[in-house]
Amino acid sequence: MKIMRIAPVLALIFLVAGTRANAQEVSSSDGVEWDLSGRIQLQHTYNTDVEADASSTNNGFRIRRARLQTKVTLNSWVQAKIQIDVRDNKPRLKDAEGKLKLSKNVAFRFGQFKVPVWREELRSSSKLLLVERSAAAEFLVDELLSARHIGVELNGKLIKGLSFAVNYSNGAGEGGREDAGRSKSMSVNNGKMVSGRLNASLGKHFQVGVSGVSNSLGVNIDSLDNRGTISTLAADFGVYLPLGLDVEGGLALGRKSAELTGNADQSFVLADITGRWRHRFNKENTSLVDVVEFAAGVSYVEPNSDLANDESIHLRFGPAVYFGKHARFQVNGELAMPTAEGASSIFLVRSQFTLNL
């Protein structure tokens, strides 16, 4: 059984070993181009809210990500990508997509990939400003409003500097299979999800995006019928200055329908802003470290606007150093501050080594 679970990974490794190339890009005799890459992230977390005793620990290591990816260009019009994650000895399919270029400015995607919602979520985990994504981004993932889904998408450029994406998917999340005969549940076979995004590049240093998404959730079993919708409208921006300063942020306003909550419409508010300053040493620098940076961010999560003292504020901050172009070490302090009466703040120290292959 273990061999069957790692078979996809072994197949990709044998493919890499059997090609004659000195780089990650490989061209075969029939004109097909292969681009092979991967990522290893080792993370250590120390939780000050947990007391280490004989039965539990408050710190330790884990493989946060161990990914292997291959991109294939079959011709000028057809591309494909497969990405597998094998962390915790549990192989999982992350991306499996095909892309058909319909014209110079329009493409059609199908398979499993990230839906076009929230700038921070669309940023690769190999290039996050901080160790983890924000609490606002995590909320959208937990509510099945962002991250990976199975479906189809039309995307491209409307005019110079303005791109679009329209996605239609299961809305059941990563690996959320839906087909004829499968039982219905809270997120399976109870409707579909529609999402879209516009992103405008206003010069070289500023971008602004708007995303919208609506997902059908809930289930109808016997006397229980809580089928409804959850939706959000999000605006985000990115500022990328030549002095090594990057700032990204976003605001999302959302709603759960009364049918879904079983009571009344429920509104939520999410916000995040994160900045990073980077300094690159001159080319004559011969030390192991060639780039240093410091990043900090603050997030606000209000899960129900009708309830008092249920919101939380999250602070994250810390330095990072780069060892060449492919290796980075980050240390972040993370402070979660719930406003509920009697709730305590939680402070974590999260460290991570990243090696991009």
N, C-alpha and C positions, 0 to 999 in steps of 0.2 A: 504493500500500500504506500509506503514512503517513497518507493521508486516512482510510482505512478504520479505522486504529488509533485515531485521535482522534475518530472520528465520534460515539461516545457522549458524549464531553465537549462537543463542539460543540453537540450536541442540547440538553444541559442549559443551556449558555450562552445559546442562542437562546431557550430557554424563559424564562429569567430576564429577558432583554432585552425580550421581547415582552409581559410582564405589566405591568399598571398598578398599581404599589404603591411605597410609600416604605420598606417594611421587608422583612424576610425572609419574613414570612408573607403568603400570597396566597390569596384566596378567589375561586373561579370562580362563574359564574352558576348552575351546577347543584349548588352546595353543597359541592363538593370543596375541601378546604383543602390548600395546598402550603406546606411549610416548607423553605426553601432555605438551605444553609449550606456552609461550606468551611473549609479550613485550609491555611496555608502555613508550612512549617518549613524554615529554612535552617540547616544545621549545619556547623560547622568542627571538625575533629579534628586534634590534634597528638599523635603517637605517639613517645614518647621512646625506644622500643625499636627504632625503625627509623632507620637512618642515611641521610640525604639524600645522594644522589650523582648521577652523570650519568644513571643509568638509573631511579631511583625517587625519590619524595618522601616526607617524613614528615609532611606537613600539607596541608590543603586544604579546600575547600568542597564541599558537595553539597546537593541538594534532598532533605531527609530525607522530607518528606511534602508532596504537593500534591494535596489531596483536594477533591472536590466531592460534596455529598450532597443528596439530596432526600427528604423524608418526605411521604407523602400520606395524608390521612385521608379515606376515601371516604364513611364514615358512622360512626355510633356503634359499629359492631361490626367494621369492616374498616380496617386500616391497612397501609401498605407503606413500605419504605425501600430506596434504592439509593445506594451509595457507590462512587466510582471514584477510584483513585489514579493519577497520571500522573508519578510521579518517574522520573528517569533516562530520560525519553522513552519509557517502556514502560507504557502504560495497563494497569491491572489492576483487575478487579472485586474489591472488598473485601466489601461487604455487598449482599445481594440477598434481602430477606426479606418475606414476607407475614405478617400477624398477624390472627387471627380471635379476637374476644372471645367466648368461649363462655358466660360468665356474668359476674356482677359481680366475681368474684374469680379466675377461671380464663381463660387465653388459650392459643391454639395458634399456634405459629410454624412456618414452613417456609421453606427456602431455604438461603442461606449466611450464617452469623453466628457469633459466638463461643459456644463451648460453656461451660456454667456451672462453670468450674474456675478457682480461684485469684483472690483479690480483686484483686491488683495487675494481673493480665491483663485483668480486666473493667473496670478504670478506663480511661477514654478517653485516647488519646495526647495530647489537647489539655490534659489536666489532671494529667499525671504529676507526682509529687512531685520527681523528678529528671529529667534529660534523657532517659535511657533506662530501661527496665525492668531489674530485677535479673538477675543470673546465674541465680538460682533459677527465675525466670519464663522465661528463655531456654531453660533445660534442658527444661522441660515442653513448650515449643513445639517444640523440636528432636526430642523423642521422640513427637510427635503426640498429646500428652495435653491440650492446651489450645489457645487461640486459635481461628481460624475453621475450620469444617468445614461440609460440606453434609449437611443432614438435617432432622429435625423435632424439635419440643420442645413440651412441655406445662409451663406455669408459672403461678404465681399466688400467692395468699395462703391459708394454712391457717387462721390466726387473726390477730388484730391483732398486728403486729410480727414475724410469722413467715412468710417467703416460701419457696417451693420452685421447683425446676426439674428436669425429667427430660428428657434429650436422647438421641436415637438418630440416629447419623450414619454416614457412610462411614468416618470415621477416617483418611482419606487427606490431610487438611489442606486448606488454601485452594485452591480450584479442582480438588480431587481428584475428578474425574469417575469414576463407576463405573456401568456399565450392561452389558446383555447383549452378549456377543461381545468385550468388551475383554479383552486379555491380563491375566493375573494378574502381580503384582509384589510387592515387599516390603510395599507399603501399599495396593495396589489390588485389589479383588475377592477378598480373602482373609478376609473376615469384616467385622464392623461394630464400632462403638464405642458404648458405653453410658456416660453420665455423668449425675450428679445433684448437686444442691446444696440445702442448707438454710441460710437466713440469718436470724438473729434480731436485731432491734433492741431493745436493752435501754435504753430511754429515748432521749433526743435525742443523747447524746454517745458511745454505745458500741454496737458491732455485733460479732457473732461469726458465723462461717460454717464449714460443713463441706462439703467436696466429695469425691466419689468418682468414679473413671473407670477403665474397663477397655477396652483396644483390642486387636484381633486383628491381628497383623502376621506377616511371614514369607511364604515362597513354597515351592511344591512343584514342582520342575523336575527331571525324570529321577531321579537318585539323591539329589538334594538336597531335603530336607524340613525346613525350620526354622520351620514354622508354630507360633506360640505366642502368648502374651499378655503385655502390659505393663500394669500397673495402679498406681494410687496412691490414697492416702487423705490428704487435706490439710485442715488446720484453719487458719483465718486470723481476724484481728480488725482492727477499726478503732476508734480513739479520736479523737474530734473535739471538742476543748475550745473554749469561747467565747473564751479568751484568745489565740487564733490558733495553737494548737498542735495538730497532727494527727500521729498515729502509726498506722502500719499494719504488720502483720507476718504471717508464716505459717510453718507447718512441714508438710512433705510427706514421707511414708514410702512408698516404692514398691518394685515387684518386677518383674523380667523372668523369665519362665519358662525352665526348662532347655531346652525345645524351641526357644525363640527364640534363646538364646545359643549353643546347640550344646554346652554343657558342663554347667553346674549353674545352679540358681536364682541370680539376681543381685539384690541389694537396693541401693537408693539412698536417700539422705537429703538433703533440701533445706531450707534455712531462710533467712529474711530478716526484717529489721526496719528500717523507714525512718521517720524523723520529719521534720517541717517546722514551723518557727516563722515566723509571718507578722505583720508590723506594717503597719497601714493608717494613713496620715496623716489628720489631721482634714479635714473638708470645706472648710475655709478655705484649705487648701494649694493654691497656684496653680502649683506646679512641674510639670514634665513627668512626674516619677515620683510615683505616689500610693500604691504598695505596695512594700515590700521584704520579702524572706524569705531564710531559710537552711535548707537541708535536708541531711541526712546519712543514710546507710544502710550496713548491713553484711550480706553474704550468705555462706552456707556451702553448698558443693556437694560431696557425696560420691557419685560416680557408681557406685562398687562397694564395698560395705561389707566385702567379703572381701579386698580388696587394701589394703596399707599404703601410705601416702604418695601416694595418688592424688587426695586432696581438694584443694580450693582455697578461699581466703577472698578476698572482694572488698569493698573499701571505696569508697564514692562520697560526695562532699560538694561543697557550693558554694552561692553566693548566687544570687538572682534579683531582678529588678526588673520592675514592671508599669507600662505606659504606658496607663492607662485599663483598661477591662474586657477588652479583646480582644487586647492585645499584651504579650508577655513576653520578657525576655532572661535566659538562664541560662548560668552557667559552672560546670562540674563538673570536679573532679579525680577520676580513676578509677584505683584501684590493685588489680591482680589479683596474688594471692600464692599460687602453686601450692606444694604441700609436697613434690613429687617431688624426689629427690636430684639436684642439679645444675641444677634449673629456676630461672630468674630471674624476679623480679617485673617486671611491666609497668605503666608509668604513662602514662596518657593525660590530655590536657586537652580536654574536649569543650564547645563553646559552641553555643548555639542561640537563634535568633530564632523566635518563634511568633506568628503572626497568625491569630486565629480570626475568620472572616467570618460 
